Amino acid sequence: MGLLSEKNKEVLLGPLSANNPVVVQMLGICSALAVTSKLEPAIVMGISVTAVVAFANVIISLMRNTIPNRIRIIVQLVVVAALVTIVSEVLKAFAYDVNVFVGLIITNCILMGRLEAFALGNGPWESFLDGIGNGLGYAIILIIVGFFRELLGSGTLLGFQVIPQAFYDLGYVNNGLMILPPMALIVIAVIIWVHRAKNKELQEN
């Protein structure tokens, strides 16, 4: 089996749209409340989750034949906690302002879902691709939500003013509701609506 066989391509690319963990599987939505009021933390969180899911998948896949079934959840949590600690230390050095959100990775249900559903039954390479795919699928949604919430709520992107001052002089006002947590759920709901409108097979009969 090739490294990028059709099956592996589906494992990698499927979560980006057709089997997206957020808009299709409804996983990882809670963290969207905390990290998407601005685009920067949404990007950092997306990258962090992608790294943790990918490497956790590989580690659990390598250990899958030696982990007693009765303690597999504990082992998975230890692996995830160790990786999150590493990510946290890296962010302390390079992106300290967003480090406060890293603890949410441990409670992200995408992690345990992929470890249970995929890594325990597949090889390291396939598990790595699955982790990358699901992490990027999650990141894409966070970035979209963060983009619209920061743009419409603050008039900025990555901290830079995007909406011209002339608009404000003419009476434009930022939508303060966009930076409130409930708006993250509303934006995600809109994304789900658009996604399912374009993917009829996902609609319930």
N, C-alpha and C positions, 0 to 999 in steps of 0.2 A: 504494500500500500504506500503510495507516494505521500510525501510530506504535505502536499497541497492537492490531495485527491478531491473528487467531487464531494465526498462525505465530509472531509475536513473543511472544504470551502463553505459548506452549509453550516457546519459548527461555528465557523468564524463569522460569517456574514449574516446568518439567520437572525441573531439577536439585534442586528442594527435596524431591522424593520419588521419583518414578518413575525418574529418571535421576540420582540423587544421586551426586556424584563419589566419595564415600567408600564408601558401603554398596553401590552398584551397580557403579561402575567400578573400585573398589578403588584409588583414588588418594589421595595425601595422608595415608596412615595413619601414616607414620613420625613426622610432626610431633606426632601425638597423644600420643606417648610423653613428649615433653618439656614440653608446655604444659597438660596437663589435670589435673595433680595438684591444682590450685586453679582455681576458677571464673574469677577475674579475668584471669589470663593467657590462658585459653581464649577469653574474650570479646574481649580486645584482639587476639589473633592472628587470630580470625575476621574482625574488622572490617578489620584490616590486609591480610589476604589478599584480601578482597572488593575493597578499594580498588585494590590492585595489579593484580589480574586484570582488573578493569573498565577501568582506564585503559591498561594494557598492550594489551589487546584493541583499544581504540580507536586507539591509536598505530600498532600493527602493521597494522590494517585500512586506515588512511589511507595507509600506506607500501607496502601489499602489491603494488602494480603497479610499484614502483620498486626493490624489493629483489631483487638477483640471487639465484637459487635456491641457488647454492653457498655463499653466506654468510648465508643467512636465519637459521640457528641462532645465529650470532654476533650478528647484529643484535637478535634477540629477547633474548638474554642481556644485551646492553648496555642495552636498554630496561628490562628487569626490574630489573637492578642499579641503574639510575638511580632508578627509582621506589622501590625498597626503601631506598635511601639517604635519600630524602626522608621516607619513613615513619619511618625510624630517627631522623632529626633531630626530627621532630614528637614522637615518643615520649620522646626525651630530655628534652623540655621539659615534657611532661604526664604521662608514665607511665614514669619512668626504671626502676622496679623490674622491668618486664617487657621492657625493651628488649633484653635479652640473647638473647631468642628470635627477634628479627626476622630475623637472618641465615638462619634456616631457611626463610624465604619463597623465597629464591633457588633452593633445591633442591626446592621443592614441585612435584611432577610435574603437579599440576593446571594450573599456569601454562603450562608448555610445551605441555601437552596441548591446552589451549584455543586457544593461539596457533597451533599447527600445524593443529588439526582444524577451527577455526572462523574465527578472525580473518583468516587468509590467504585465505579464500574468501567472506567476507561483508562487508557495509557497516559503517560505524562505529556506527550506532545499534543494529543487530542484535548486533554484537560487544559493545557496552556492556551490553546486556541479558543476553547470554550470560555475561559476566564477573560481573555482579551476581548472576545466578541461581546460578552455580556457586560463587561466593564465599559466598553465604548458605547454600547447601546444605552446604558444608564447615563453615561456622560453626555451624550448627545441631547437627551431630554433635559438634563439639568442646565446645559448651556443655552438651549432654546428658551427655557423658562427664565433663567437669569438675564438673558439678553433683553427680553421684553419687559421684565419687571424693573430692571435698572433704567432702561431707556425711557419708559413711560412714567416711572415713579420718581426718577431723579434727573432725567434729561442728560445722563452721562452713560458712557461705556468704558469699563476698566478705569473709571475715575476721571476720564477726559470728557469735557463738555462737548456734546454732540448736537443738541438742539441749539440753534443760533440765538444769541441774546436778542436779536431783532424780533424773534417770535414772542419772547417774554414781554418786550416793549409793546407789542401789539395786543397783549392780553392773555397769551398762552400761559397756562398754569399746569405744573406737574401734577399727575394723579397720585395723591398720597396713598390711596387705597392699594396701589400696586406693591408697595413695600411692606404691606401687612401679610402675615403668614397665610390667611385664607385665600389670598389671590394666587398663591402658588398652586393650590388645588384647582382653582377655577381655570388657570392657564393650562394645567395638565389635562383637565377635562376637555378643554377645547382641542388640545393636541390629540387626545384619544378619539374625539369625534371626527376630526379630519382624517386621522389614520384609518379608522374603521370605514369611513366613507370611501376611501380609496382602496381598501382591502375588504371587499364584500364577503369573502370567505370567513372573516373573523366575526361577522355579525351573527348574533343568535337568531335561531329560527323561531 
